[in-house]
Amino acid sequence: MPELPDVEAFKRYMDATSLHKTIEGVEVKSSLILGNASARELQARLTGHKFQSTRRYGKYLFVRVDDGFWFILHFGMSGRLKYFKNIDKDPPHDRLLISFANGFHLAYDCQRKLGKVGITEEVESFIREKDLGPDVLELDFTTLKEILEGRRGTVKYTLMNQHIIAGIGNIYSDEILFQAGVHPTTKINKLKKKMLKKLFEEMKKVLQTAIDCQTDPEKLPEYYLLQHRSKGGRCPRCHSDLERIKVSGRTAYYCPKHQKKNC
């Protein structure tokens, strides 16, 4: 599932390919991806206009249109973007096709149809409407302590809850916890200040490292969990078998030697 580093990669991809080009056509190929706008409204508001800039917040990508509103992209479980010229190269799971006057196209490819597109007049009002927590890369330690005050859920659930912190999902929560040495079922209110500070630092470090590596697992440091995060995987530090458990309905992988359940 695309998480903050993936969406940041999509942002940079869109910046490099799709800005300042006149939109000639908009084709919605599946109504299942429509959020708060109909196919007709998207076509009417985008056609003849240009994308000016982009902004990422959590797992959302916002694209500024030249007449003032924002086009919203959420990538669900399998969404991605593809910019291409030859229509025969249209991705197999294209759910939205934007055609530019220069002959190129931008496809919103989403195999499982769980992503959404829409529009908003203001990004901040959309964030409030969705009750999103602070974007994790914009979060400071003081604010983190404040928003965690009084919470009692597991640390993994807390990291993945977009209403608390926006941007982290199942995969990167496992990586953050592994690097911080925290067991995924540890209660957030049981973390001492020193360990909470370590968790905060790893949140920033892991996500920025993934962005710098262009979300390519093979480019990540060899001591990262992500490449080994599968059934039968081994800890990249001590080569012990990784454990797999369910936490709040999501599968968590961890090393029982480095992430002891002591809280």
Secondary structure, 3 states (H helix, E strand, C coil): CCCHHHHHHHHHHHHHHCCCCEEEEEEECCHHHECCCCHHHHHHHHCCCEEEEEEEECCEEEEEECCCCEEEEECCCCEEEEEECCHHHCCCCEEEEEEECCCCEEEEEECCCCCEEEEECCHHHHHHHCCCCCEHHHCCHHHHHHHHCCCCCEHHHHHHCCCCCECCCHHHHHHHHHHHCCCCCCEHHHCCHHHHHHHHHHHHHHHHHHHHCCCCHHHCCCCCCHHHCCCCCECCCCCCECEEEEECCEEEEECCCCCCCCC
